[in-house]
Amino acid sequence: MPAAPGAVTIMLTNIVPSVYAVQAFHDENDNMDIDRSLLGFPREGMGFSNDAPMLYGPPKFADAAITIGAE
């Protein structure tokens, strides 16, 4: 589905309670890959749970970690 302005909601079911980190990216050219520059920086939009910062590589797991409880 092409990107469109607004919010996107994804519903996951049967998730085991635990600690997770989530990464999302916008595959702008629909090639099912994160395109990168020669230096390895992503050329397409991406983000992580908790708005964890990406400085010179992916964020630390602890910065992106979210806890999914039993409820």
C-alpha positions in Angstrom: 0.0 0.0 0.0 1.5 3.4 -0.9 2.4 5.8 1.9 -0.2 8.5 2.6 -0.3 11.4 5.0 -1.8 10.6 8.5 -1.3 8.0 11.2 -0.8 4.3 10.6 -2.0 1.8 13.1 -0.7 -1.8 13.2 -2.4 -4.4 15.3 -0.4 -7.4 16.5 -2.1 -10.3 18.3 -0.8 -13.1 20.4 2.3 -11.2 21.6 4.1 -12.9 24.4 4.6 -10.5 27.4 8.2 -9.4 27.3 10.5 -6.5 26.4 10.7 -5.6 22.7 12.1 -2.9 20.5 10.4 -1.9 17.3 11.9 -0.6 14.0 9.8 0.8 11.1 11.0 2.1 7.8 9.5 3.8 4.8 10.4 1.7 1.7 10.1 4.7 -0.6 11.1 2.8 -3.8 9.2 -0.4 -2.9 12.3 -2.7 -3.2 11.7 -4.4 0.2 15.1 -3.2 1.5 16.5 -0.3 3.5 18.6 1.6 1.0 21.8 3.0 2.4 24.5 5.6 1.3 28.1 4.6 0.7 28.7 5.3 4.4 25.9 3.0 5.5 23.4 5.7 6.5 19.8 5.0 5.6 18.5 6.9 2.6 14.9 6.2 3.5 12.9 7.2 6.5 13.2 5.0 9.6 12.3 5.2 13.2 12.4 3.2 16.4 10.1 2.7 19.4 10.5 5.3 22.1 11.8 7.7 19.4 15.2 6.2 20.2 18.0 8.3 18.5 20.0 6.9 15.6 23.4 8.6 15.7 26.1 6.6 14.0 24.2 3.3 13.9 21.1 1.8 15.3 20.0 2.9 18.8 20.8 0.8 21.8 18.1 -1.8 22.6 17.6 -0.2 26.0 16.8 3.1 24.4 14.1 1.6 22.1 12.8 -1.0 24.6 9.1 -1.2 25.3 7.5 -3.6 27.8 4.4 -5.6 26.6 2.5 -6.8 29.6 -0.1 -9.6 30.0 -3.0 -7.2 29.5 
